[in-house]
Amino acid sequence: MAKVIATISLKGGVGKTTVTGGLAEFMSAEFGQRVLLIDLDSQINLTTMMISEERWFELNTNGRTLASLFSDAVHGTQYFRLDEAIERGVSPVKKVTTVDLLASSLDLIEMQEELSALRVRGDASGGGTGFLRKAIAPVIDFYDYVLIDCPPNIGPVTLNGLAAADAYIIPTIPDHLSTYGIPQIQNRVRRFGDEIGRDIFELGVVITKYKANSAVHRSTTKRLRRDPSIQHVLPSYINESNSIAAAAEFTSYGTLKVKYGNQGQFDQFRSLATDVMTEAQEKL
């Protein structure tokens, strides 16, 4: 059965989506893992990173995104078809061949409000947080990993991602503003795990956009590693670089080194994928 890992942050711009997509591509091309990406963020960045904006528009027009799943949940319809919604063999990197995708939609913005109303009214079992977990159950055994890109909040869509997950990671830039919400995430996930009756393990904090010449970044990283309330900071971190920033654009690449950069960036991302898989093997 797949190990299901959610990526969550309350702060935008920390590289959450790039980390999620990069992990999937490295797990596939470097380690031969079968990965399902689930894009729950209504900004659709992970989706367009993997299949292009044009392909997303086609899927969205034909109701083949996760908006259809949540619309069915809210309105009692049955339009969502899992096999039709899964995009097979995504990624613009030629050597990445075992990554699939469940695409997001801008329509999730409205769905978030309707799911919140459903949760407040108590009209769905489990507070309306089990729709995604139930939907992907038929295919979960096909994959080694499922990576869920959650919105930058702890609303009902994110809770659906967490309810489907075995574990989570928290990407953060090592500065005061970006790290401020980490304890809130940990506490909320812990309470939500109690609510649904199972543990959701924290695999670790992922340091992103690190600047070695920044005293703030160096001191914040040390503080996070020493903070007893932060369960774990993964050993590998991702430096700030133009090539990694550009990796979010859908452009054809021959290899991961070309996409992410061959001046240390490839090695950093590969090490991060190793760290995440190692933590998942030990804790799940």
C-alpha positions as CSV (number, residue, x, y, z in Angstrom):
1,M,0.0,0.0,0.0
2,A,1.2,3.5,-0.8
3,K,2.7,5.8,1.8
4,V,0.5,9.0,1.7
5,I,2.3,12.2,2.5
6,A,0.7,15.7,2.7
7,T,2.7,18.9,2.1
8,I,1.3,21.7,4.2
9,S,2.3,25.3,5.1
10,L,0.3,28.3,6.3
11,K,2.6,30.7,4.5
12,G,2.6,31.1,0.8
13,G,5.7,31.4,-1.3
14,V,7.8,28.9,0.7
15,G,8.2,26.5,-2.2
16,K,5.5,24.1,-1.1
17,T,4.4,23.1,-4.6
18,T,7.9,22.9,-6.0
19,V,9.0,20.6,-3.2
20,T,5.9,18.4,-3.8
21,G,6.4,18.2,-7.5
22,G,10.2,17.8,-7.2
23,L,9.9,14.9,-4.7
24,A,7.6,13.1,-7.1
25,E,9.9,13.5,-10.0
26,F,13.0,12.4,-8.1
27,M,11.2,9.5,-6.5
28,S,10.3,8.4,-10.0
29,A,13.4,9.0,-12.1
30,E,16.0,8.3,-9.4
31,F,14.4,5.6,-7.3
32,G,11.8,4.0,-9.6
33,Q,8.9,4.7,-7.4
34,R,5.3,4.9,-8.6
35,V,3.8,8.2,-7.4
36,L,0.4,9.8,-7.5
37,L,0.3,13.5,-7.1
38,I,-2.9,15.1,-5.7
39,D,-3.2,18.8,-6.2
40,L,-5.7,20.2,-3.6
41,D,-4.5,23.8,-3.9
42,S,-6.9,26.0,-5.9
43,Q,-4.0,28.0,-7.3
44,I,-3.4,24.9,-9.6
45,N,0.4,25.5,-9.6
46,L,1.3,21.8,-9.2
47,T,-1.1,20.9,-11.9
48,T,0.2,23.4,-14.4
49,M,3.8,22.5,-13.4
50,M,3.1,18.9,-14.4
51,I,0.7,19.1,-17.4
52,S,0.7,22.7,-18.6
53,E,-2.1,25.3,-18.4
54,E,-3.6,24.3,-21.7
55,R,-4.0,20.6,-20.6
56,W,-5.4,21.8,-17.3
57,F,-8.0,23.9,-19.1
58,E,-9.1,20.9,-21.1
59,L,-9.5,18.7,-18.0
60,N,-11.3,21.4,-16.1
61,T,-13.7,22.0,-19.0
62,N,-14.5,18.3,-19.1
63,G,-15.0,18.0,-15.3
64,R,-11.9,15.9,-14.8
65,T,-10.5,17.6,-11.8
66,L,-10.9,17.3,-8.0
67,A,-13.5,20.0,-8.1
68,S,-15.9,17.4,-9.5
69,L,-15.2,15.1,-6.5
70,F,-16.0,17.7,-4.0
71,S,-19.0,19.0,-6.0
72,D,-20.4,15.5,-5.9
73,A,-19.9,15.4,-2.2
74,V,-21.7,18.7,-1.6
75,H,-24.5,18.2,-4.1
76,G,-25.1,14.5,-4.0
77,T,-24.2,14.0,-7.7
78,Q,-22.0,11.3,-9.2
79,Y,-20.1,12.9,-12.0
80,F,-16.5,12.3,-10.8
81,R,-14.8,9.3,-12.4
82,L,-11.5,8.4,-10.8
83,D,-10.0,6.5,-13.8
84,E,-10.9,9.4,-16.1
85,A,-9.6,12.0,-13.7
86,I,-6.1,10.5,-13.2
87,E,-3.6,11.9,-15.7
88,R,-1.1,9.2,-16.4
89,G,2.6,9.7,-17.0
90,V,2.8,13.4,-16.2
91,S,5.9,15.7,-15.9
92,P,7.8,17.5,-18.6
93,V,11.0,15.6,-17.8
94,K,11.5,12.8,-20.2
95,K,13.0,10.4,-17.7
96,V,10.1,10.8,-15.3
97,T,7.7,8.1,-16.4
98,T,5.9,6.8,-13.2
99,V,4.1,9.9,-11.9
100,D,0.3,10.3,-12.2
101,L,-1.8,13.3,-11.2
102,L,-5.2,14.2,-9.9
103,A,-5.6,17.8,-11.0
104,S,-6.8,20.8,-9.1
105,S,-9.2,23.5,-10.2
106,L,-9.9,27.2,-9.6
107,D,-13.4,26.0,-8.7
108,L,-12.1,24.6,-5.4
109,I,-12.3,28.1,-4.1
110,E,-16.1,27.9,-4.1
111,M,-16.0,24.3,-3.0
112,Q,-14.0,25.3,0.1
113,E,-16.9,27.5,1.2
114,E,-19.5,24.8,0.5
115,L,-17.5,22.2,2.3
116,S,-17.2,24.5,5.3
117,A,-21.0,24.9,5.3
118,L,-21.4,21.1,5.1
119,R,-19.0,20.6,8.0
120,V,-20.8,23.3,10.1
121,R,-24.2,21.7,9.4
122,G,-22.9,18.2,10.3
123,D,-24.5,16.8,7.1
124,A,-21.6,14.5,6.3
125,S,-20.0,11.7,8.3
126,G,-16.6,12.6,9.7
127,G,-17.3,16.2,9.3
128,G,-17.0,16.0,5.5
129,T,-13.2,15.3,5.7
130,G,-13.2,11.7,4.3
131,F,-14.2,12.3,0.6
132,L,-10.7,12.2,-0.8
133,R,-9.6,9.2,1.2
134,K,-12.6,7.2,0.0
135,A,-12.2,8.4,-3.6
136,I,-8.6,7.2,-4.0
137,A,-9.0,3.9,-2.1
138,P,-9.5,1.9,-5.3
139,V,-6.1,2.8,-6.7
140,I,-4.0,3.3,-3.6
141,D,-2.3,-0.1,-3.9
142,F,-1.0,0.7,-7.3
143,Y,1.4,3.4,-6.0
144,D,4.4,3.5,-3.7
145,Y,3.8,7.1,-2.7
146,V,0.9,9.5,-2.8
147,L,1.9,13.1,-2.4
148,I,-0.8,15.7,-1.6
149,D,-0.2,19.4,-2.1
150,C,-2.5,21.1,0.4
151,P,-3.8,24.7,0.3
152,P,-2.0,27.2,2.6
153,N,-4.7,27.0,5.2
154,I,-6.3,24.4,7.4
155,G,-9.8,24.5,5.8
156,P,-12.0,21.6,4.8
157,V,-10.0,20.8,1.6
158,T,-6.8,20.6,3.5
159,L,-8.5,18.5,6.2
160,N,-9.5,16.1,3.4
161,G,-5.8,15.9,2.4
162,L,-4.8,15.2,6.0
163,A,-7.5,12.6,6.5
164,A,-6.1,10.8,3.4
165,A,-2.5,11.1,4.6
166,D,-0.4,8.9,6.8
167,A,2.1,11.7,7.4
168,Y,3.1,15.2,6.5
169,I,6.0,17.5,5.8
170,I,6.2,21.3,6.4
171,P,8.3,23.3,3.9
172,T,9.5,26.7,5.2
173,I,11.9,29.5,4.4
174,P,14.2,29.8,7.5
175,D,13.0,33.3,8.6
176,H,10.8,34.5,11.4
177,L,7.6,35.2,9.4
178,S,7.7,31.9,7.5
179,T,8.3,29.7,10.5
180,Y,5.8,31.4,12.8
181,G,3.0,29.1,12.0
182,I,4.8,25.8,12.4
183,P,3.5,25.1,15.9
184,Q,0.0,25.9,14.8
185,I,0.2,23.3,12.1
186,Q,1.6,20.7,14.4
187,N,-1.0,21.3,17.0
188,R,-3.9,21.3,14.5
189,V,-2.8,18.2,12.8
190,R,-2.4,16.5,16.2
191,R,-5.9,17.5,17.2
192,F,-7.3,16.4,13.9
193,G,-5.7,13.1,14.2
194,D,-7.4,12.6,17.5
195,E,-10.6,13.7,15.9
196,I,-10.5,11.0,13.2
197,G,-9.0,8.4,15.5
198,R,-5.5,7.8,14.1
199,D,-2.0,9.3,14.0
200,I,-0.8,11.5,11.2
201,F,3.0,11.5,11.6
202,E,5.2,14.5,11.1
203,L,8.1,13.4,8.9
204,G,9.8,16.8,9.3
205,V,10.3,20.4,8.4
206,V,11.9,21.0,5.0
207,I,14.2,24.1,4.8
208,T,13.6,25.8,1.4
209,K,15.1,28.9,-0.4
210,Y,18.0,28.7,2.0
211,K,20.7,31.5,1.6
212,A,24.0,30.5,3.1
213,N,25.1,34.1,3.2
214,S,22.1,35.2,5.3
215,A,22.7,35.4,9.0
216,V,18.9,35.2,9.6
217,H,18.7,32.0,7.6
218,R,21.7,30.4,9.4
219,S,20.4,31.4,12.9
220,T,16.8,30.4,12.2
221,T,17.9,27.0,10.8
222,K,19.9,26.4,14.0
223,R,17.0,27.5,16.2
224,L,14.6,25.1,14.4
225,R,17.0,22.2,14.8
226,R,17.3,22.9,18.5
227,D,13.7,23.7,19.2
228,P,12.2,20.8,21.3
229,S,8.7,21.7,20.0
230,I,9.8,21.0,16.4
231,Q,9.8,17.3,16.1
232,H,12.3,17.0,13.3
233,V,14.1,19.1,10.7
234,L,15.1,17.0,7.7
235,P,18.9,17.0,7.1
236,S,18.7,18.1,3.5
237,Y,17.5,21.5,2.5
238,I,17.0,23.4,-0.7
239,N,19.0,26.5,-1.6
240,E,17.4,29.5,-3.2
241,S,18.3,29.3,-6.9
242,N,16.9,30.6,-10.2
243,S,16.8,27.1,-11.7
244,I,14.6,25.7,-8.9
245,A,12.3,28.8,-9.1
246,A,12.0,28.2,-12.8
247,A,11.2,24.5,-12.3
248,A,7.6,25.4,-11.5
249,E,7.1,26.3,-15.2
250,F,5.9,23.7,-17.7
251,T,8.9,23.3,-20.1
252,S,10.3,20.2,-21.7
253,Y,13.4,18.9,-20.0
254,G,15.6,15.9,-20.9
255,T,16.8,15.2,-17.3
256,L,16.3,16.4,-13.7
257,K,19.7,18.0,-13.7
258,V,18.7,20.2,-16.6
259,K,15.4,21.1,-14.8
260,Y,16.6,21.7,-11.3
261,G,20.2,22.7,-11.9
262,N,23.6,20.9,-11.8
263,Q,25.4,23.2,-9.4
264,G,24.4,21.4,-6.3
265,Q,20.6,21.7,-6.8
266,F,20.1,18.2,-8.2
267,D,22.1,16.7,-5.3
268,Q,20.1,18.6,-2.8
269,F,16.7,17.5,-4.2
270,R,17.9,14.0,-4.5
271,S,19.0,14.0,-0.9
272,L,15.7,15.5,0.2
273,A,13.8,12.7,-1.6
274,T,16.0,10.2,0.2
275,D,15.3,11.8,3.5
276,V,11.6,11.8,3.0
277,M,11.5,8.2,1.9
278,T,13.8,7.1,4.8
279,E,11.5,8.9,7.3
280,A,8.4,7.4,5.7
281,Q,9.9,3.8,5.8
282,E,10.8,4.3,9.5
283,K,7.6,5.8,10.7
284,L,4.9,4.4,8.5
